[in-house]
């Protein structure tokens, strides 16, 4: 079997590349372990920044369409980046998230839609604010909060790795 891809192992599974699972991206052939992995990458390479960073290091900028992002599950996300101990994700959801307290600060950006943000003040009193497209909420470590989207909302969340 003659492989023409730049890699011998699938960037998703780590399994050996199969000859029927190779695609061309920016003039370079990259291999996968099966046609499903190949097709997922070929359909939307920008959704796999880890692959682009590993095999195409000159691709130093990635563009995401925040206002039209969708997910197959509620609060499903597209991982965007890790920066030291910070996780950055885009979410698309129409269901509330549960009350939680992050292990660090959180920045919550409404890219599209509206989110009724519930939070508890230091004295325990619950309050809320309506966040609309373009609004940003910043939570200090220990801030208890819960997001209630009003219909479908797209949200960018930056928080400490491992936080809820």
RACOR-V224126 format. One record per pair of residues at least 12 apart in sequence whose ideal C-beta (glycine too) atoms are under 10 Angstrom apart, sorted by the first residue. I is the first residue (numbers start at 1). J is the second residue. If there is no record, write none. Layout:
i=(I,I)
j=(J,J)
This chain:
i=(1,1,1,1,2,3,3,3,3,3,3,3,4,4,4,4,4,4,5,5,5,5,5,5,5,5,5,5,5,5,5,5,6,6,6,6,6,6,6,6,7,7,7,7,7,7,7,7,7,8,9,9,9,10,10,10,10,10,10,10,10,10,11,11,11,11,11,11,11,11,11,11,11,11,12,12,12,12,12,12,12,12,12,12,12,13,13,13,13,14,15,15,15,15,16,16,17,17,17,17,17,17,17,17,18,18,18,18,18,18,18,19,20,20,20,20,21,21,21,21,21,21,21,21,22,22,22,23,23,23,23,23,23,23,23,24,25,25,25,25,25,25,25,25,26,26,26,26,26,26,28,28,30,30,30,30,30,30,30,32,37,44,45,45,46,46,46,46,46,46,47,47,47,47,47,48,48,48,49,49,49,49,49,49,49,50,50,50,53,62,62,64,64,64,64,64,65,65,65,66,66,66,66,66,66,66,66,66,66,66,67,67,67,67,67,68,68,68,68,69,69,69,69,69,69,69,69,70,70,70,71,71,71,71,71,72,73,73,73,74,74,74,74,74,74,74,74,75,75,75,75,75,75,75,75,75,75,75,75,75,76,76,76,76,76,77,77,77,77,77,77,77,77,78,78,78,80,80,80,81,82,83,83,84,84,85,85,85,85,85,85,85,86,86,86,86,86,86,86,86,86,87,87,87,87,87,87,87,88,88,88,88,88,89,89,89,89,89,90,90,90,90,90,90,91,91,91,91,91,91,91,91,91,92,92,92,92,92,92,92,92,93,93,93,93,93,93,93,93,94,94,94,94,94,94,94,95,95,95,95,95,96,96,96,96,96,96,96,97,97,97,97,97,97,97,97,97,97,97,98,98,98,99,99,99,99,99,99,99,99,100,100,100,100,100,100,100,101,101,101,101,101,101,101,101,101,102,102,102,102,102,102,102,102,102,102,102,102,102,103,103,103,103,103,103,103,103,104,104,104,104,104,104,104,104,104,105,105,105,105,105,105,105,105,105,105,106,106,106,106,106,106,106,106,106,106,106,106,106,107,107,107,107,107,107,107,107,108,108,108,108,108,108,108,108,108,108,108,108,108,109,109,109,109,109,109,109,109,109,109,109,109,110,110,110,110,110,110,110,110,110,110,110,110,110,110,111,111,111,111,111,111,112,112,112,112,112,112,112,113,113,113,113,113,113,113,113,113,113,114,114,114,114,114,114,114,114,114,114,114,115,115,115,115,115,115,115,115,115,115,115,115,115,115,115,116,116,116,116,116,116,116,116,116,116,117,117,117,117,117,117,117,117,117,117,117,118,118,118,118,118,119,119,119,119,119,119,119,120,120,120,120,121,121,122,122,122,124,126,126,126,128,128,128,130,130,131,131,131,131,131,132,132,133,133,136,137,138,139,141,141)
j=(16,17,18,19,19,16,17,18,19,22,29,31,17,19,22,24,29,31,17,18,19,21,22,23,24,28,29,30,31,32,38,55,22,25,28,29,30,31,55,56,22,28,29,30,31,32,51,54,55,31,31,32,33,30,31,32,33,34,37,38,41,51,30,31,32,33,37,41,48,50,51,52,54,55,32,33,34,36,37,38,40,41,48,50,51,32,33,34,37,33,32,33,34,37,31,33,29,30,31,32,33,34,37,38,31,32,33,34,35,37,38,31,32,34,35,38,33,34,35,36,37,38,39,41,35,38,42,35,37,38,39,41,42,43,45,42,41,42,45,51,52,55,56,59,45,52,55,56,58,59,55,56,42,45,51,52,54,55,56,51,51,78,59,62,59,62,63,64,65,78,62,64,69,78,79,62,78,79,61,62,64,78,79,80,81,79,81,82,81,80,81,78,80,90,111,156,90,111,154,78,80,90,92,109,110,111,112,154,155,156,111,112,113,133,154,92,111,112,154,90,91,92,111,112,154,155,156,92,152,154,90,91,92,93,154,92,92,93,95,91,92,93,94,95,96,97,149,89,91,92,93,94,95,96,97,98,147,149,155,157,89,90,91,92,93,89,90,91,92,93,155,156,157,90,91,92,156,157,158,158,161,158,161,160,161,103,104,159,160,161,162,163,104,105,106,107,158,159,160,161,163,157,158,159,160,161,162,163,107,156,157,158,159,155,156,157,158,159,109,111,154,155,156,157,108,111,147,149,153,154,155,156,157,111,112,113,149,152,153,154,155,113,115,147,149,152,153,154,155,113,148,149,150,151,152,153,147,148,149,152,153,115,116,118,146,147,148,149,115,117,118,145,146,147,148,149,155,157,164,146,147,164,118,119,120,126,144,145,146,164,143,144,145,146,147,163,164,120,139,141,142,143,144,145,163,164,139,140,141,142,143,144,145,157,159,160,162,163,164,141,142,159,160,161,162,163,164,139,140,141,142,159,160,161,162,163,138,139,140,141,142,143,158,159,160,163,137,138,139,140,141,143,145,157,158,159,160,163,164,136,137,138,139,156,157,158,159,131,135,136,137,138,139,145,147,155,156,157,158,159,131,133,134,135,136,137,138,154,155,156,157,158,130,131,132,133,134,135,136,137,147,149,153,154,155,156,133,134,153,154,155,156,132,133,134,152,153,154,155,131,132,133,149,150,151,152,153,154,155,130,131,132,133,135,148,149,150,151,152,153,129,130,131,132,133,135,137,147,148,149,150,151,153,154,155,128,129,130,131,146,147,148,149,150,153,129,130,131,135,137,139,145,146,147,148,149,144,145,146,147,148,137,139,143,144,145,146,147,143,144,145,146,143,144,142,143,144,144,144,145,146,145,146,148,148,150,147,149,150,153,155,150,153,153,154,156,155,158,159,160,163)
